[in-house]
Amino acid sequence: MQRLFEAFEDAGKELYLVGGAVRDIALGIPMEELDDLDFCTDARPEESLAIIKKAKLPHYDMGFEFGTVGAVLHGPKDEGYPKDCQVTTYRSEEYYRRGSRHPQVKFGDTIEQDLGRRDFSINSMAIDKDQNFIDPYGGMKDLNEGLLRVVGDPRETLAEDPLRILRVARFKSRLGFDVEEALFEASRDRATGLLDISRERWLQEMTKILAGTYVRDGMEFLHDVGVLGLILPEVAVLRGFHESSPVHHKDIWAHTMQVVLQAPDRGAMKWAALLHDIGKVWTRRIDEADEKVTFYRHEEQGAILTEGITARFKVDKATAAEVRFVVENHGRIQQYSSEWGDGAVRRFVREMDPYLESMLLFSRADLTTQSAERRRQALERVEELTERIEEMEATESLRPELPTGLGNALMKALSLKPSPVIGELKSYLEERIMDGLLESGQETSYYVDALKASPPEFLEEDGDESPR
């Protein structure tokens, strides 16, 4: 990093470390834990590129129209290197056109000017080559007091980029800071501006919000300013839902926020945690006489709602499929019993594949009961099932394995034509393997002989295609 500072100084140009790295350093986060480093300079993009080339640093073009040049800084691996960095020309103005992911920028001339157009005071600090903090807008004071405040008029700041409302929630979720009253009111007034922002940017910010230590604080901020009802009404209705019931049931909002917090730090898991109980709003049935509340088939209803949400947020197909599967099946693992035979375990694994690991992880996160005994019993079920799966996997008896080319061999040996019957025969063999009646991973002839000796009923009933 010092090499980069010296390269710009030798060229007669200013260079400052800015943005989130400065804030995190002020919070005491070690340099080795910082991934991306942002710098700003009075050099124009062409000049920055020439300086970086002269310093013989690896570089790449981030788009001169945005004023940014990328570079890679090398150093000791135990200090987190190599680190990606971006060098951007001072900006005096930045705004987003409707639906665009890329800012419209106007270059500036001073570091104070650049810091003044940033969103929050805690992000409007810089560090120079001598490791001095540049803090013209009181960011350090707000950092010490735990306050989220924008530089300038909050209404104008949010009008420039409404996505900053989600960024307020992100920093509240991550840091647990309070929101200045003027910023809170401006967020409520400007909430509908988020409808002009691309869904990909919604997704990026929401995923970061869900990863925060204070996720409930961040999500409740979004609810209180009206944003959650705009972009995730299926989740917004969970808050206070239990209060509408004449018969007591658990607070689904509080449970959901706890599950999000406990879920593994992976996008699909966090989103599944957020959405796993949204179907309960539409499936609640209340029997006041018996004082019972049920949510029959809420998993299926939740999966239907999840499809719309992942499409709305432009979630990639692989993640969307995993989230939907977890939502639809999140109660399955707690149905496990020690009385299950090995065949039942094999069938369960086949039904959960390829998301078995995700389901096991989620089942642990989905435990929020205050009863220590109930929690212990639920965890024991998960651990026992996990151990049985691992033991069967170690002996290669978990998943049925049939040899390649079995289909052709079956057609030849049993005088069958290409048809769905071949797939049915393979499924029949897999079922017998799972029941322990056949061995897995044997030669083709083993399975052909097994079918001849004990053909399934659907073959015997079909006179034209009977192997006999």
C-alpha positions as CSV (number, residue, x, y, z in Angstrom):
1,M,0.0,0.0,0.0
2,Q,2.9,2.3,0.8
3,R,4.3,1.6,-2.7
4,L,1.0,2.9,-4.2
5,F,1.1,6.0,-2.0
6,E,4.7,6.7,-3.0
7,A,3.9,6.2,-6.7
8,F,1.3,9.0,-6.6
9,E,3.4,11.2,-4.5
10,D,6.4,10.9,-6.9
11,A,4.0,11.9,-9.7
12,G,2.9,15.0,-7.8
13,K,-0.6,13.7,-7.1
14,E,-2.7,13.3,-4.0
15,L,-3.9,9.8,-2.8
16,Y,-6.0,8.9,0.2
17,L,-7.5,5.6,1.5
18,V,-11.3,6.2,1.7
19,G,-14.6,4.4,2.3
20,G,-15.4,1.4,4.3
21,A,-11.7,0.4,5.0
22,V,-11.2,3.7,6.9
23,R,-14.3,3.2,8.9
24,D,-13.3,-0.4,9.7
25,I,-9.8,0.6,10.7
26,A,-11.3,3.2,13.0
27,L,-13.4,0.4,14.5
28,G,-10.3,-1.6,15.2
29,I,-10.7,-4.2,12.5
30,P,-7.2,-5.5,11.5
31,M,-5.9,-4.7,8.1
32,E,-5.6,-8.4,7.2
33,E,-9.4,-8.7,7.5
34,L,-10.1,-6.0,4.9
35,D,-10.8,-7.3,1.5
36,D,-11.3,-4.4,-0.9
37,L,-9.4,-1.1,-0.5
38,D,-10.7,2.1,-2.1
39,F,-8.5,5.1,-2.8
40,C,-9.2,8.5,-4.3
41,T,-7.0,11.0,-6.0
42,D,-6.9,14.3,-7.8
43,A,-5.4,12.5,-10.8
44,R,-7.7,11.9,-13.7
45,P,-8.2,8.2,-14.7
46,E,-5.7,8.3,-17.5
47,E,-3.1,9.7,-15.2
48,S,-3.9,7.1,-12.5
49,L,-3.4,4.3,-15.0
50,A,0.0,5.7,-16.1
51,I,1.1,6.0,-12.5
52,I,0.1,2.5,-11.6
53,K,1.8,1.1,-14.7
54,K,5.0,3.0,-13.9
55,A,4.9,1.5,-10.4
56,K,4.6,-1.9,-12.1
57,L,1.5,-2.9,-10.1
58,P,-0.9,-5.4,-11.7
59,H,-3.9,-3.3,-13.0
60,Y,-7.2,-3.5,-14.8
61,D,-9.7,-1.1,-16.3
62,M,-12.8,-0.5,-14.2
63,G,-14.2,2.1,-16.7
64,F,-12.7,5.5,-17.2
65,E,-16.2,7.0,-17.5
66,F,-16.6,6.3,-13.8
67,G,-13.1,7.6,-13.0
68,T,-11.9,4.3,-11.6
69,V,-8.8,2.2,-12.2
70,G,-8.3,-1.2,-10.5
71,A,-5.0,-2.5,-9.1
72,V,-3.7,-5.5,-7.1
73,L,-1.5,-5.0,-4.1
74,H,0.8,-7.8,-3.0
75,G,2.2,-8.5,0.4
76,P,2.4,-11.2,3.1
77,K,-0.3,-13.8,3.0
78,D,-0.7,-13.7,6.8
79,E,-1.7,-10.0,6.4
80,G,-4.4,-10.8,3.9
81,Y,-2.6,-10.1,0.7
82,P,-3.0,-9.9,-2.3
83,K,-5.7,-7.2,-1.9
84,D,-7.8,-5.8,-4.7
85,C,-8.0,-2.0,-4.7
86,Q,-9.6,0.7,-6.8
87,V,-8.3,4.2,-7.4
88,T,-11.0,6.7,-8.3
89,T,-10.7,10.4,-9.2
90,Y,-12.3,12.8,-6.8
91,R,-16.0,13.2,-7.4
92,S,-18.1,16.3,-6.7
93,E,-21.4,14.8,-7.7
94,E,-22.8,11.3,-8.2
95,Y,-26.3,10.2,-8.9
96,Y,-28.2,7.2,-10.4
97,R,-30.6,7.3,-13.3
98,R,-33.8,5.4,-12.9
99,G,-33.2,1.6,-13.1
100,S,-29.4,2.0,-13.6
101,R,-26.7,0.2,-11.6
102,H,-24.0,2.7,-12.7
103,P,-23.6,6.2,-11.3
104,Q,-23.5,9.4,-13.3
105,V,-20.4,11.2,-12.0
106,K,-18.8,14.6,-12.1
107,F,-15.1,14.9,-11.2
108,G,-14.0,17.1,-8.3
109,D,-10.7,18.7,-7.2
110,T,-10.3,18.2,-3.5
111,I,-10.5,15.4,-0.9
112,E,-13.0,17.4,1.2
113,Q,-15.3,17.8,-1.9
114,D,-15.1,14.0,-2.5
115,L,-15.9,13.1,1.1
116,G,-18.7,15.6,1.2
117,R,-20.7,13.8,-1.5
118,R,-20.5,10.4,0.3
119,D,-23.5,9.0,2.1
120,F,-22.8,8.7,5.8
121,S,-20.5,10.6,8.0
122,I,-18.8,7.4,9.2
123,N,-17.9,6.7,5.6
124,S,-16.7,10.2,4.9
125,M,-13.3,9.9,6.4
126,A,-9.9,9.3,4.7
127,I,-6.4,8.2,5.7
128,D,-3.3,9.8,4.1
129,K,0.1,8.2,3.4
130,D,1.3,9.1,6.9
131,Q,-1.8,7.3,8.4
132,N,-3.4,10.5,9.5
133,F,-7.2,10.6,9.6
134,I,-8.9,13.3,7.5
135,D,-12.4,13.8,9.1
136,P,-14.0,17.1,7.9
137,Y,-17.6,15.9,8.6
138,G,-17.5,14.5,12.1
139,G,-17.5,10.8,11.2
140,M,-15.2,9.8,14.1
141,K,-17.6,11.4,16.6
142,D,-20.6,9.6,15.1
143,L,-18.6,6.3,15.0
144,N,-17.8,6.7,18.7
145,E,-21.4,7.6,19.6
146,G,-22.9,4.8,17.4
147,L,-24.9,7.2,15.2
148,L,-25.8,6.9,11.5
149,R,-26.0,10.4,10.0
150,V,-25.7,11.6,6.4
151,V,-23.4,14.4,5.3
152,G,-25.7,17.2,4.2
153,D,-29.5,17.2,3.8
154,P,-30.8,13.7,4.2
155,R,-33.7,14.2,1.9
156,E,-31.4,15.4,-0.9
157,T,-28.9,12.6,-0.2
158,L,-31.7,9.9,-0.5
159,A,-33.2,11.5,-3.5
160,E,-29.8,11.2,-5.3
161,D,-29.7,7.5,-4.6
162,P,-32.7,5.9,-2.8
163,L,-30.7,2.7,-2.4
164,R,-29.0,4.5,0.5
165,I,-32.1,3.7,2.6
166,L,-31.2,0.0,2.3
167,R,-27.6,1.0,3.2
168,V,-28.9,2.6,6.4
169,A,-30.5,-0.7,7.3
170,R,-27.3,-2.6,6.3
171,F,-25.1,-0.5,8.6
172,K,-27.7,-0.7,11.4
173,S,-27.8,-4.5,10.9
174,R,-24.0,-4.8,11.0
175,L,-23.1,-2.2,13.6
176,G,-26.3,-1.8,15.7
177,F,-26.1,2.0,15.4
178,D,-29.0,4.4,16.0
179,V,-30.4,6.4,13.1
180,E,-30.5,10.1,13.3
181,E,-34.1,11.3,13.5
182,A,-33.8,13.5,10.4
183,L,-32.4,10.6,8.4
184,F,-35.2,8.3,9.7
185,E,-37.9,10.7,8.6
186,A,-36.2,11.3,5.2
187,S,-36.0,7.5,4.7
188,R,-39.8,7.3,5.3
189,D,-40.5,10.1,3.0
190,R,-38.2,8.8,0.2
191,A,-39.1,5.1,0.6
192,T,-41.0,4.8,-2.7
193,G,-37.9,6.0,-4.6
194,L,-36.6,2.4,-4.1
195,L,-39.1,1.3,-6.7
196,D,-36.9,3.1,-9.3
197,I,-33.8,1.1,-8.3
198,S,-32.8,-2.1,-10.1
199,R,-33.7,-5.3,-8.4
200,E,-30.1,-6.5,-8.5
201,R,-29.1,-3.7,-6.2
202,W,-32.0,-4.6,-3.9
203,L,-30.6,-8.1,-3.7
204,Q,-27.1,-7.1,-3.1
205,E,-28.0,-4.8,-0.1
206,M,-30.7,-7.2,1.3
207,T,-28.2,-10.1,1.4
208,K,-25.8,-7.9,3.3
209,I,-28.5,-6.9,5.7
210,L,-29.4,-10.5,6.4
211,A,-25.7,-11.2,7.3
212,G,-25.6,-8.6,10.1
213,T,-25.1,-9.3,13.8
214,Y,-28.0,-6.9,14.5
215,V,-30.2,-8.1,11.7
216,R,-33.5,-7.6,13.6
217,D,-32.6,-3.9,14.1
218,G,-31.9,-3.5,10.4
219,M,-35.1,-5.2,9.4
220,E,-37.3,-3.4,11.8
221,F,-35.9,-0.1,10.5
222,L,-37.0,-1.1,7.0
223,H,-40.4,-2.0,8.4
224,D,-40.8,1.2,10.3
225,V,-39.9,3.5,7.3
226,G,-42.3,1.5,5.0
227,V,-39.6,0.0,2.8
228,L,-40.2,-3.7,3.8
229,G,-43.9,-3.4,2.8
230,L,-42.8,-2.1,-0.6
231,I,-40.2,-4.7,-1.6
232,L,-41.0,-7.7,0.7
233,P,-44.6,-7.4,1.8
234,E,-44.6,-11.2,2.4
235,V,-42.1,-10.7,5.2
236,A,-43.5,-7.3,6.4
237,V,-46.8,-8.9,7.4
238,L,-45.0,-11.3,9.9
239,R,-44.4,-8.4,12.3
240,G,-47.2,-8.3,14.9
241,F,-49.0,-11.1,13.2
242,H,-49.3,-13.2,16.4
243,E,-51.1,-10.3,18.0
244,S,-54.1,-10.8,15.7
245,S,-54.8,-14.3,17.0
246,P,-57.3,-14.8,19.8
247,V,-55.4,-17.9,20.7
248,H,-51.7,-17.5,21.7
249,H,-49.0,-18.7,19.3
250,K,-45.3,-17.8,19.0
251,D,-44.2,-14.5,17.6
252,I,-43.3,-15.5,14.0
253,W,-41.4,-12.3,13.3
254,A,-39.1,-12.7,16.4
255,H,-38.6,-16.4,15.5
256,T,-37.7,-15.5,11.9
257,M,-35.2,-12.9,12.9
258,Q,-33.5,-15.3,15.4
259,V,-33.3,-18.0,12.7
260,V,-31.8,-15.6,10.2
261,L,-29.2,-14.7,12.9
262,Q,-28.4,-18.4,13.6
263,A,-28.3,-19.4,9.9
264,P,-24.9,-20.1,8.3
265,D,-23.4,-17.0,6.7
266,R,-24.3,-17.9,3.2
267,G,-26.7,-16.1,0.9
268,A,-29.0,-19.1,0.3
269,M,-29.2,-20.0,3.9
270,K,-30.0,-16.4,5.1
271,W,-32.7,-16.0,2.5
272,A,-34.2,-19.4,3.4
273,A,-34.2,-18.4,7.0
274,L,-36.0,-15.1,6.2
275,L,-38.7,-16.8,4.1
276,H,-39.2,-20.2,5.7
277,D,-42.3,-19.3,7.7
278,I,-44.0,-16.7,5.4
279,G,-46.6,-19.2,4.4
280,K,-48.0,-19.2,8.0
281,V,-49.9,-16.0,7.4
282,W,-52.1,-17.6,4.8
283,T,-52.5,-21.1,6.4
284,R,-53.3,-20.2,10.0
285,R,-56.4,-21.9,11.4
286,I,-57.7,-21.1,14.8
287,D,-59.9,-23.3,17.0
288,E,-60.9,-21.1,19.9
289,A,-62.8,-23.9,21.6
290,D,-59.7,-26.1,21.8
291,E,-57.4,-23.1,22.0
292,K,-55.3,-24.6,19.1
293,V,-53.6,-22.9,16.3
294,T,-52.4,-24.8,13.2
295,F,-50.4,-23.8,10.1
296,Y,-51.1,-26.9,8.0
297,R,-49.1,-27.0,4.8
298,H,-47.5,-23.6,5.4
299,E,-44.2,-25.0,3.9
300,E,-45.8,-25.5,0.5
301,Q,-47.5,-22.1,0.6
302,G,-44.2,-20.5,1.6
303,A,-42.5,-22.2,-1.3
304,I,-45.0,-20.7,-3.7
305,L,-44.4,-17.2,-2.3
306,T,-40.7,-17.8,-2.4
307,E,-40.8,-18.3,-6.2
308,G,-42.2,-14.8,-6.6
309,I,-39.7,-13.2,-4.3
310,T,-36.6,-14.8,-5.9
311,A,-37.9,-13.7,-9.3
312,R,-38.6,-10.2,-8.0
313,F,-35.1,-9.9,-6.6
314,K,-33.4,-11.4,-9.7
315,V,-31.9,-14.2,-7.6
316,D,-29.7,-16.6,-9.7
317,K,-31.4,-19.9,-10.6
318,A,-29.2,-22.1,-8.4
319,T,-29.7,-20.0,-5.3
320,A,-33.4,-19.6,-6.0
321,A,-33.8,-23.4,-6.3
322,E,-32.0,-24.0,-3.1
323,V,-33.9,-21.4,-1.1
324,R,-37.2,-22.7,-2.4
325,F,-36.3,-26.3,-1.5
326,V,-35.3,-25.4,2.0
327,V,-38.5,-23.4,2.6
328,E,-40.7,-26.2,1.3
329,N,-38.9,-29.0,3.3
330,H,-37.6,-27.2,6.4
331,G,-39.7,-29.3,8.8
332,R,-38.7,-32.7,7.4
333,I,-35.6,-33.4,9.4
334,Q,-37.4,-32.9,12.7
335,Q,-39.7,-35.8,11.6
336,Y,-36.7,-38.2,12.0
337,S,-37.1,-41.0,14.6
338,S,-34.6,-43.5,15.9
339,E,-37.0,-46.1,14.7
340,W,-36.2,-45.4,11.1
341,G,-34.6,-48.3,9.3
342,D,-31.6,-47.9,7.0
343,G,-34.0,-48.0,4.0
344,A,-35.9,-45.0,5.4
345,V,-32.7,-43.1,5.9
346,R,-31.6,-43.8,2.3
347,R,-35.0,-42.7,1.0
348,F,-34.8,-39.5,3.0
349,V,-31.3,-38.7,1.7
350,R,-32.5,-39.3,-1.9
351,E,-35.4,-36.9,-1.3
352,M,-33.2,-34.2,0.2
353,D,-30.4,-34.5,-2.5
354,P,-28.7,-32.3,-3.7
355,Y,-29.5,-30.1,-0.7
356,L,-28.9,-32.6,2.2
357,E,-26.1,-30.6,3.8
358,S,-28.1,-27.3,3.6
359,M,-31.1,-29.1,5.2
360,L,-29.0,-30.4,8.1
361,L,-27.5,-26.9,8.7
362,F,-30.9,-25.2,8.5
363,S,-32.5,-27.6,10.9
364,R,-30.0,-26.5,13.6
365,A,-30.6,-22.8,12.8
366,D,-34.4,-23.3,13.0
367,L,-34.3,-24.1,16.8
368,T,-35.4,-21.1,18.8
369,T,-37.3,-22.7,21.6
370,Q,-36.7,-21.3,25.1
371,S,-37.0,-24.8,26.6
372,A,-33.6,-26.2,27.1
373,E,-35.0,-29.8,27.2
374,R,-36.9,-29.4,23.9
375,R,-33.9,-27.9,22.3
376,R,-31.7,-30.7,23.5
377,Q,-34.0,-33.3,22.2
378,A,-34.3,-31.6,18.8
379,L,-30.5,-31.3,18.4
380,E,-30.1,-34.9,19.4
381,R,-32.4,-35.9,16.6
382,V,-30.4,-33.9,14.1
383,E,-27.1,-35.2,15.4
384,E,-28.3,-38.8,15.4
385,L,-29.5,-38.6,11.8
386,T,-26.3,-36.9,10.8
387,E,-24.2,-39.6,12.4
388,R,-26.2,-42.4,10.7
389,I,-25.8,-40.7,7.3
390,E,-22.1,-40.3,7.8
391,E,-21.7,-43.9,8.9
392,M,-23.6,-45.2,5.9
393,E,-21.7,-42.9,3.6
394,A,-18.4,-44.3,4.9
395,T,-19.5,-47.8,4.1
396,E,-20.7,-46.7,0.7
397,S,-24.2,-47.9,1.5
398,L,-26.0,-44.6,1.6
399,R,-26.9,-43.9,-2.0
400,P,-27.8,-46.7,-4.5
401,E,-25.2,-47.0,-7.3
402,L,-26.1,-48.7,-10.5
403,P,-23.6,-49.4,-13.3
404,T,-23.3,-47.3,-16.4
405,G,-25.0,-48.8,-19.4
406,L,-27.5,-50.8,-17.4
407,G,-30.4,-49.5,-19.5
408,N,-29.0,-51.0,-22.7
409,A,-28.3,-54.3,-20.9
410,L,-31.8,-54.5,-19.6
411,M,-33.3,-53.9,-23.0
412,K,-31.2,-56.6,-24.5
413,A,-31.5,-59.2,-21.7
414,L,-35.3,-58.7,-21.2
415,S,-36.3,-58.0,-24.9
416,L,-37.5,-54.5,-24.1
417,K,-37.8,-51.5,-26.3
418,P,-36.7,-47.9,-25.3
419,S,-39.5,-46.7,-23.1
420,P,-40.3,-45.3,-19.6
421,V,-40.3,-48.9,-18.4
422,I,-36.4,-48.8,-18.4
423,G,-36.5,-45.9,-15.9
424,E,-39.1,-47.7,-13.8
425,L,-36.9,-50.8,-13.7
426,K,-33.9,-48.7,-12.5
427,S,-36.1,-47.1,-9.8
428,Y,-37.3,-50.6,-8.8
429,L,-33.7,-51.7,-8.4
430,E,-32.8,-48.7,-6.3
431,E,-35.7,-49.3,-4.0
432,R,-34.6,-52.9,-3.4
433,I,-31.1,-51.6,-2.7
434,M,-32.4,-49.1,-0.2
435,D,-34.4,-51.9,1.5
436,G,-31.2,-53.9,1.8
437,L,-32.5,-56.6,-0.6
438,L,-29.8,-56.0,-3.2
439,E,-26.2,-54.7,-3.0
440,S,-25.1,-51.4,-4.4
441,G,-22.3,-50.9,-6.9
442,Q,-22.3,-54.4,-8.5
443,E,-21.8,-55.5,-12.1
444,T,-24.5,-55.2,-14.7
445,S,-25.2,-59.0,-14.8
446,Y,-26.0,-58.9,-11.1
447,Y,-28.9,-56.6,-11.6
448,V,-30.1,-58.4,-14.8
449,D,-30.2,-61.7,-13.0
450,A,-32.0,-60.1,-10.0
451,L,-34.7,-58.8,-12.3
452,K,-35.1,-62.2,-14.0
453,A,-35.4,-63.9,-10.7
454,S,-37.8,-61.5,-9.2
455,P,-39.4,-59.2,-11.8
456,P,-41.6,-56.3,-10.6
457,E,-45.3,-56.7,-10.9
458,F,-45.6,-54.0,-13.7
459,L,-43.5,-56.2,-16.0
460,E,-45.4,-59.4,-15.2
461,E,-48.8,-57.7,-15.9
462,D,-47.6,-56.5,-19.3
463,G,-47.8,-59.6,-21.5
464,D,-46.1,-58.0,-24.5
465,E,-43.0,-57.0,-22.6
466,S,-42.8,-59.7,-20.0
467,P,-39.2,-61.0,-19.7
468,R,-40.8,-64.5,-19.2
